[in-house]
Amino acid sequence: MYNSTAPKRTQVAIVGAGPAGLLLGQLLHRAGIDAVIVERQSADYVLGRIRAGVLEQVTMDLLDEAGVGRRMHQEGLLHAGFDMLFKGQRHRIDLNHLTGGQQVMVYGQTEVTRDLMDARQAIGLTTIYEAQDVSIDDFDSQLPCVRWRKDGQMHELRCDFIAGCDGFHGICRASVPAGAITEYEKVYPFGWLGLLADTRPVHHELIYVNSARGFALCSQRSQTRSRYYLQVPLSDRVEQWSDTAFWDELRLRLDPQAAEHLDTGPSLEKSIAPLRSFVAEPMRFGRLLLAGDAAHIVPPTGAKGLNLAATDVKYLAQAFCQFYQEHSTAGVDHYSDRCLRRVWRAERFSWWFTSLMHRFPDSGEMGQKLQEAELDYLFHSQAALQSVAENYVGLPLGFGESAALG
């Protein structure tokens, strides 16, 4: 199905065939730069991962630039706002009005991955799936190396650069010497229980819920497929939650109108995901450059994970184009600084939005009252609403960059 013949040399070796790695591969191909992707899982496994689906304008534009935006525009759902439910009352955040016409696109990450896989297959580019014992070496030299085992044979790929797009648990960041990297992490004391169902969404836009019983999110993948989340203790297990128990709990967290119009049905997928904020600095180590979840994780509340990865990939593709087409290392040299400035802004917003909408077990009555006061302020302040909207749709590329890079 996929071209899996392993060459011995390439310009860029991409470790990881998730959306970040695939998008980078597509952009580099269109720029005439040779790249090979190495992935430890099967293609079906990669496609089977259920992830978020809110795309910022910068991500939509990048998918168009990569030549894979057609189906997104046909099937994706443009959203000009979202609702926040607090004390039984819904408040709409009008993204379009508050940001001068910007919107977001609801289009599942699985579909983004599928579009990128299909595009790569159609032009016969090399992707090595089910690569075992992947390792990287010599990234502090001019000729880095990626090694793996497949079908009982060891393979070695030499390259100019390694792009580490292999996620939080991947080999790339783990291969960096401990003294060369600083990791910042916050683990939240709860998780999200997610359920996917072929049911009509309860609302045409997303609903973020702050209730006395905990956070909930009503999302969607299409006009006929819904995605819902409940805040649950980290001690909970999926097996404890029947579909009926999930729907019953969701109704209790919704306002009466939404609860009445909630369509229920059997789950297609159900899982519990922990929440964390994580950043690794820097994102470049010689000829190894990290992108996406390999370098940073955000709680999903702000819908920033895939969008941050896409921005990393844009900066990374620009850096490689500058290196090969202009014979300049400036893009590579500034890659980490450019990414991290944007990453930390998204980390701040995602942490703030998570803190605002969830119940924290140790916050006490004082913490709860402060959270309620902040929500009350938000809904009555045009400036606060504008700040939420501006961050939700995504800060423009280059925001504050000249000051950061001089």
C-alpha positions in Angstrom: 0.0 0.0 0.0 2.8 2.4 0.9 6.2 2.8 -0.6 8.5 1.3 2.0 11.7 0.8 0.1 14.4 2.1 2.4 17.0 4.4 0.8 20.5 4.9 2.3 20.6 8.7 2.1 18.1 11.5 2.1 18.1 15.2 2.9 15.6 15.2 5.8 14.7 12.1 7.9 11.3 12.5 9.5 10.7 10.3 12.6 7.0 9.9 13.1 4.1 9.7 10.6 1.5 11.6 12.6 0.0 14.8 11.2 3.2 16.8 12.0 5.5 14.4 10.2 3.2 13.9 7.2 2.6 17.6 6.8 6.3 18.4 6.9 6.9 15.6 4.3 4.3 17.1 2.0 5.6 20.7 2.3 9.2 19.5 1.7 8.2 17.5 -1.4 6.5 20.6 -2.8 9.7 22.6 -2.2 11.8 19.9 -4.0 13.4 18.7 -0.8 13.8 14.9 -0.4 12.4 13.4 2.8 11.8 9.9 4.2 9.4 9.2 7.0 10.0 6.4 9.6 7.1 5.4 11.8 7.1 2.6 14.4 3.4 1.9 14.2 1.3 0.6 11.3 -0.6 3.0 9.1 -3.9 1.6 10.4 -2.8 2.3 14.0 -1.9 5.8 13.2 -5.2 6.4 11.5 -7.1 4.8 14.4 -5.9 7.4 17.0 -8.8 9.6 18.0 -7.7 13.2 18.5 -9.0 16.8 18.5 -10.5 18.5 15.5 -10.5 22.3 15.9 -8.3 24.0 13.3 -7.1 27.5 13.4 -6.8 29.6 10.2 -3.0 29.2 10.1 -3.5 25.4 10.1 -6.2 25.6 7.4 -3.9 27.8 5.3 -1.0 25.4 5.7 -3.1 22.4 4.6 -4.0 24.3 1.5 -0.3 25.2 0.9 0.4 21.5 1.2 -2.2 20.7 -1.4 -4.4 18.6 0.9 -7.2 21.1 1.9 -9.9 20.1 -0.6 -11.8 17.6 1.5 -11.4 19.8 4.6 -13.2 22.7 2.8 -15.9 20.3 1.5 -16.6 18.4 4.8 -15.3 20.6 7.6 -17.6 22.8 9.6 -16.7 26.5 10.0 -17.5 27.9 13.4 -17.8 31.6 14.1 -18.2 31.1 17.9 -18.7 28.8 20.8 -20.8 28.7 24.0 -19.6 28.7 27.6 -22.1 27.3 30.1 -21.8 28.6 33.7 -24.3 28.4 36.5 -26.9 27.0 34.1 -26.7 29.8 31.6 -24.9 29.8 28.2 -22.8 32.7 27.0 -21.8 32.8 23.3 -18.2 33.9 22.5 -18.6 35.5 19.0 -15.3 34.8 17.5 -16.2 36.4 14.2 -17.2 39.7 15.8 -14.5 39.8 18.4 -11.6 39.1 16.1 -12.6 41.0 13.0 -14.0 38.1 11.0 -11.9 35.1 12.0 -13.3 31.6 12.4 -12.2 28.1 13.3 -12.7 24.8 11.3 -14.1 21.6 13.0 -12.4 18.8 11.0 -11.1 15.7 12.8 -7.3 15.1 13.2 -8.0 11.6 11.9 -9.2 13.1 8.7 -6.3 15.5 8.4 -4.0 12.4 8.8 -5.9 10.5 6.2 -5.7 13.3 3.7 -1.9 13.6 4.2 -1.4 9.8 3.9 -3.4 9.7 0.7 -1.5 12.6 -0.8 1.9 10.9 0.1 0.8 7.6 -1.3 -0.5 9.2 -4.5 3.0 10.5 -5.4 4.9 7.5 -4.2 6.9 9.1 -1.4 8.8 6.8 1.0 7.2 6.0 4.3 8.5 3.2 6.5 5.7 1.9 8.7 6.2 -0.7 11.5 9.8 0.2 12.0 11.1 -1.5 15.1 13.9 -0.5 17.4 14.2 3.0 15.9 17.2 5.0 17.1 18.9 8.2 16.1 22.6 9.1 16.3 25.2 11.6 15.2 22.8 14.6 15.2 25.6 16.7 16.6 27.5 16.1 13.3 27.0 17.0 9.7 25.6 13.6 8.8 23.0 12.4 11.3 21.7 8.8 11.2 18.4 7.0 11.8 18.4 3.3 12.3 15.6 0.7 12.6 14.8 -2.9 12.2 12.1 -4.2 9.8 11.4 -7.7 8.5 14.4 -9.0 10.5 16.9 -6.6 8.9 18.6 -3.5 10.2 18.4 -0.4 8.1 20.5 2.8 8.3 19.5 6.1 6.8 22.0 9.0 6.6 20.6 12.5 6.2 21.4 16.2 6.6 18.7 16.8 9.3 16.4 14.7 11.6 12.9 16.1 12.2 11.6 14.6 15.5 7.9 14.4 15.0 7.4 11.2 17.0 5.3 12.5 19.9 5.7 12.8 23.6 6.8 9.2 24.1 9.1 9.1 21.0 12.7 8.3 20.7 13.9 11.7 19.4 13.6 13.9 22.6 14.7 10.9 24.7 17.9 10.7 22.7 19.0 14.2 23.7 21.7 14.3 26.5 20.0 15.2 29.8 22.2 18.2 30.3 21.2 19.7 27.0 17.5 19.9 27.6 15.2 21.5 30.2 11.7 20.1 30.7 8.8 22.0 32.2 5.7 20.0 33.2 2.4 20.4 35.1 0.1 17.3 35.5 -3.5 18.1 36.2 -5.4 16.1 38.9 -8.1 14.9 36.5 -8.7 13.4 33.1 -11.1 13.7 30.2 -13.5 10.8 29.5 -14.2 11.1 25.8 -17.0 9.4 23.8 -17.5 9.4 20.1 -20.9 8.5 18.7 -22.9 8.7 15.4 -25.5 11.0 16.8 -26.6 14.5 15.9 -24.6 17.1 17.8 -26.5 18.7 20.6 -25.6 22.2 19.3 -24.3 23.6 16.0 -21.2 25.0 17.9 -19.1 23.8 20.7 -20.3 24.1 24.3 -17.7 24.4 27.1 -19.3 23.6 30.5 -18.4 24.7 34.0 -20.8 22.9 36.3 -20.8 21.9 40.0 -20.3 18.3 38.9 -17.2 19.2 36.8 -16.2 20.2 33.3 -17.9 18.9 30.1 -17.4 19.6 26.4 -19.9 19.1 23.6 -18.0 18.9 20.4 -18.6 17.3 17.0 -16.9 15.8 13.9 -19.7 16.3 11.4 -23.4 17.0 11.2 -24.0 13.3 12.2 -21.0 12.5 14.4 -20.6 13.9 18.0 -17.7 14.0 20.4 -18.3 14.6 24.1 -16.0 14.8 27.1 -16.5 14.6 30.9 -14.0 15.6 33.6 -13.3 12.5 35.7 -10.9 11.6 38.5 -7.6 10.1 37.3 -8.5 7.0 39.3 -11.5 6.3 37.0 -11.3 3.5 34.4 -13.1 3.3 31.1 -14.7 0.0 32.1 -16.5 1.8 35.0 -18.4 4.0 32.5 -21.2 2.3 30.5 -22.6 4.4 27.6 -25.8 4.9 29.7 -23.8 6.2 32.7 -21.9 8.6 30.4 -25.1 10.1 28.8 -26.8 10.4 32.2 -23.8 12.3 33.7 -23.5 14.5 30.7 -27.2 15.5 31.0 -26.7 16.5 34.6 -23.9 18.9 33.6 -25.8 20.6 30.7 -28.4 23.3 30.8 -32.0 22.1 30.5 -32.4 23.0 26.9 -29.2 21.2 25.8 -30.1 18.2 28.0 -33.5 18.0 26.4 -32.1 18.0 22.9 -29.2 15.6 23.6 -29.3 12.6 21.2 -27.7 9.5 22.6 -26.5 6.3 21.0 -23.9 3.5 21.2 -20.3 4.7 21.5 -17.9 4.2 18.6 -14.9 4.9 20.9 -14.5 5.7 24.6 -11.3 6.5 26.4 -9.8 8.5 29.3 -7.0 10.9 28.6 -4.8 12.6 31.3 -4.2 16.3 31.0 -0.7 17.9 31.2 1.2 21.0 30.2 4.7 20.2 29.0 7.5 22.1 27.2 11.0 21.0 26.4 13.6 23.7 25.7 15.3 24.1 23.3 13.7 22.4 20.3 16.9 22.1 18.3 20.0 20.1 19.1 22.5 20.3 16.3 20.9 18.7 13.3 17.9 17.3 15.3 14.9 19.6 15.4 11.8 18.6 17.4 8.2 19.5 16.4 4.7 18.9 17.8 4.1 16.7 20.8 7.8 15.7 20.9 8.5 19.2 22.2 5.3 20.3 23.9 1.9 19.2 25.2 -1.1 21.3 26.0 -4.3 20.4 27.8 -6.9 20.0 25.1 -9.2 22.7 26.6 -7.8 25.4 24.3 -7.7 23.2 21.1 -4.0 24.1 20.6 -2.2 20.8 20.2 -2.5 20.1 16.5 -2.4 23.8 15.7 0.9 24.3 17.5 2.4 21.3 15.7 1.3 22.8 12.4 3.0 26.1 13.2 6.2 24.2 14.2 6.1 22.4 10.8 5.6 25.7 9.0 8.7 27.2 10.7 10.6 24.0 10.1 9.8 23.8 6.4 10.8 27.4 6.0 14.1 26.7 7.8 14.9 23.8 5.5 13.9 25.7 2.4 16.2 28.5 3.5 19.0 26.1 4.0 18.7 24.3 0.7 17.6 27.1 -1.6 19.4 30.1 -0.1 22.3 28.3 1.5 21.5 30.0 4.8 21.3 28.5 8.3 19.4 31.4 9.8 16.0 29.6 9.8 17.5 26.5 11.5 19.4 28.7 14.0 16.3 30.6 15.0 13.8 27.7 14.7 13.6 27.0 18.4 13.2 30.6 19.5 10.5 31.2 16.9 8.5 28.2 18.0 8.9 28.5 21.7 7.6 32.1 21.8 4.4 30.9 20.2 4.3 27.7 22.3 4.5 29.5 25.6 1.7 31.8 24.7 -0.5 28.8 23.8 0.6 27.0 26.9 -0.5 30.0 29.0 -3.9 30.2 27.3 -4.5 26.4 27.6 -3.6 26.4 31.2 -5.8 29.5 31.9 -8.8 28.1 30.1 -8.4 24.7 31.8 -8.1 26.4 35.2 -11.2 28.5 34.5 -13.5 25.7 33.4 -12.6 22.7 35.6 -13.3 21.8 39.2 -10.0 21.3 41.1 -10.2 18.9 44.1 -7.9 21.0 46.3 -9.0 24.5 45.4 -11.5 24.8 48.3 -14.3 27.3 48.7 -12.0 30.2 48.2 -10.7 28.9 45.0 -14.2 28.2 43.7 -15.4 31.7 44.5 -12.4 33.2 42.7 -13.1 31.0 39.7 -16.8 32.2 39.7 -15.7 35.8 40.0 -13.4 35.5 37.0 -16.1 33.9 34.9 -18.5 36.7 35.9 -15.9 39.3 34.9 -15.2 37.6 31.6 -18.9 37.6 30.5 -19.2 41.3 31.3 -16.0 42.6 29.9 -15.6 43.3 26.2 -11.8 43.4 26.6 -11.7 40.0 28.4 -14.0 38.4 25.7 -11.8 39.8 23.0 -8.7 38.3 24.6 -10.4 34.9 24.8 -11.5 35.0 21.2 -8.1 36.3 20.0 -6.3 33.4 21.7 -8.9 30.8 20.7 -8.7 31.5 16.9 -4.9 31.6 17.2 -2.4 34.5 17.4 -1.1 35.5 14.0 2.2 34.1 12.8 5.0 36.4 13.7 3.1 38.0 16.7 5.8 39.8 18.7 8.5 37.9 16.8 10.7 40.8 15.7 11.1 41.9 19.4 12.0 38.3 20.4 14.6 37.7 17.6 16.0 41.1 17.1 
